Amino acid sequence: MPDAFTDHLFDTPSAAESSLAAYTTLRLGGPAGTLTTALHADEAVETVRAASAAGRPVLVLAGGSNVVIGDAGFPGETLLLRTSGIEVVAEDPRSVVARVAAGETWDDFVRYAVTNGWSGVECLSGIPGSAGATPIQNVGAYGQEVAHTIEAVRAYDRIADEIRVMTPVECAFGYRTSVFKHSDRYLVLSVDFRLERSGSSAPIRYAELARSLGGEAGDRVPLALARDTVLKLRAGKGMVLDPEDRDTWSVGSFFTNPVIPEDLFRTLGEMPHWPAGAGPAGESLVKLPAAWLIEQAGFPKGFAGEGVAISGKHTLALTNRGAGTTAALLDLARVIRDGVRARFGVELHPEPVLVNCEF
Ligand SMILES: Cc1cc2nc3c(=O)[nH]c(=O)nc-3n(C[C@H](O)[C@H](O)[C@H](O)COP(=O)(O)OP(=O)(O)OC[C@H]3O[C@@H](n4cnc5c(N)ncnc54)[C@H](O)[C@@H]3O)c2cc1C
C-alpha cells in the first residue's frame, strides 16, 4: 500500500489506488467502488451530481483524518477532494475575510494566516485534514473552534441541486457537530473565515496552553508563539501527523467528551468537569473529560487489541499499530465504551464519521 502521508497529508491523483486505507490517517478501510479525484469545485459538484442521478451513494473524502471506513470498503462513488486556493474576498482596517477552498490543507491555511498577521485560528494549528472539513464537526482545540471565525460556508446542496451560501446560524454549529455531520446532503466547496488583523493571538482560553506560555487565561501572545506552542503541545500527545510514529495513526480523539445533565453528574462523585451551558429544557449541563473516564475505568495508554491500541501518548486516540483492521479497532472501542459505562454509567460516543461499519 503506498503511504499517502510521507511528504504531505494529501496524495496526488497519480497515486490513486483502490484501497481506501491509503487515504485515511488510520490506514484502515477496504476497497473503493469508484474513486474520482476533483481538483476543481465544478468537477466535485459534477461528480456528486452524476452519482445522485445514478442513485449511487457518495463518500466525500478529503484528508481522511476523521473517518473510520469498514474493512469491506465503500461500494459507491468516493470523491477525493483536492481543490486548493486561499483568496481575500473582503477587508477593512480591522479584519480580513479569507475564502479557503475546501480541499486546501487546513494547517497550510493556519500557517498562512499566522504569517500574514491574521488572528483567530492560531490555536487550531497542527490539526490534520482539509479546510472544507472543519465546519463538518466544528473543529476545535486549545480553546478555539472554527465556529468562532466562520462567516459563511459555500456548499452544493444535493437535494435542491444548487450551490448555497450558508450563514453560521444555518450551519448549526455545536460541540464537534453541525448540520453537515452525519449527512450527505451538502458538499462543502469553500469556507469564509473572518480573521482579525493583529499580530497577537485571540485571548488564550485554555489553561494548559496559558501555562505553557507562562501566562494565564485571557492573555494575548504573538501569533507565531501561540502556533509554535500549540504545535509542541500537540506533538507531545501524538496529535500531529508523523508517518514514523504509529501513535499518530488515528483519527485524533476517538470519543467526544460526554455532556451530561448536572443532576446526573452530582450522583457520580468527585471528578474533573466543566460547565457546558444549558440543555433543551434549560437544565444545566456538565462536560466530562473522556480521557479521565477511560483511564479510571482501567484502560491505560498502550492498552491493546488485535493490531490496534490506545496511543502511548494520549488516552483518547485509538491507533492502528500497522496490522490492525477496522473490525479490531471498533472491538477495542466497544470494550472501552462498555468499561466506562459499567464503571460510571456514562455513555461514550465516537467523534469520527463511521463509513460502512457500526459501533
Ligand atoms: C492526529 C489527529 C489529530 C486530530 N486533532 C483534532 C483536533 O484537535 N480537533 C478536531 O476537531 N479534530 C481533530 N482531528 C480530526 C480531524 O483532523 C478533523 O475532523 C478534520 O477536520 C477532518 O478533515 P479531513 O479533511 O481529514 O476530513 P475527512 O476525514 O476526509 O472527512 C471527515 C468527514 O467530513 C466529510 N467531509 C470532508 N470534507 C467535506 C466536504 N468538503 N464537504 C462535505 N463533507 C466533507 C466526510 O465525508 C466525512 O464524513 C484530528 C485527527 C487526527 C488524525
The ligand as a Gaussian input file, in Angstrom:
#p B3LYP/6-31G(d) Opt

LIG

0 1
 C       -3.705000      13.146000      14.792000
 C       -5.081000      13.802000      14.690000
 C       -5.398000      14.873000      15.493000
 C       -6.662000      15.497000      15.393000
 N       -6.940000      16.565000      16.198000
 C       -8.156000      17.171000      16.111000
 C       -8.464000      18.287000      16.956000
 O       -7.638000      18.753000      17.727000
 N       -9.704000      18.844000      16.851000
 C      -10.640000      18.374000      15.968000
 O      -11.745000      18.931000      15.934000
 N      -10.367000      17.334000      15.155000
 C       -9.154000      16.718000      15.202000
 N       -8.884000      15.650000      14.402000
 C       -9.907000      15.145000      13.477000
 C       -9.761000      15.663000      12.032000
 O       -8.455000      16.079000      11.761000
 C      -10.706000      16.818000      11.729000
 O      -12.031000      16.456000      11.970000
 C      -10.565000      17.285000      10.269000
 O      -11.341000      18.450000      10.065000
 C      -11.017000      16.240000       9.241000
 O      -10.656000      16.712000       7.977000
 P      -10.461000      15.740000       6.764000
 O      -10.237000      16.567000       5.560000
 O       -9.424000      14.740000       7.074000
 O      -11.893000      15.038000       6.696000
 P      -12.226000      13.557000       6.218000
 O      -11.738000      12.600000       7.241000
 O      -11.791000      13.344000       4.832000
 O      -13.808000      13.591000       6.285000
 C      -14.462000      13.670000       7.543000
 C      -15.974000      13.774000       7.323000
 O      -16.263000      15.015000       6.699000
 C      -16.844000      14.814000       5.415000
 N      -16.262000      15.818000       4.520000
 C      -14.939000      16.109000       4.366000
 N      -14.811000      17.142000       3.516000
 C      -16.055000      17.500000       3.123000
 C      -16.582000      18.483000       2.240000
 N      -15.791000      19.331000       1.599000
 N      -17.926000      18.548000       2.077000
 C      -18.755000      17.716000       2.721000
 N      -18.317000      16.752000       3.574000
 C      -16.984000      16.652000       3.761000
 C      -16.504000      13.387000       5.010000
 O      -17.443000      12.856000       4.129000
 C      -16.522000      12.700000       6.370000
 O      -17.850000      12.435000       6.744000
 C       -7.616000      15.004000      14.471000
 C       -7.291000      13.911000      13.660000
 C       -6.029000      13.317000      13.765000
 C       -5.683000      12.147000      12.879000

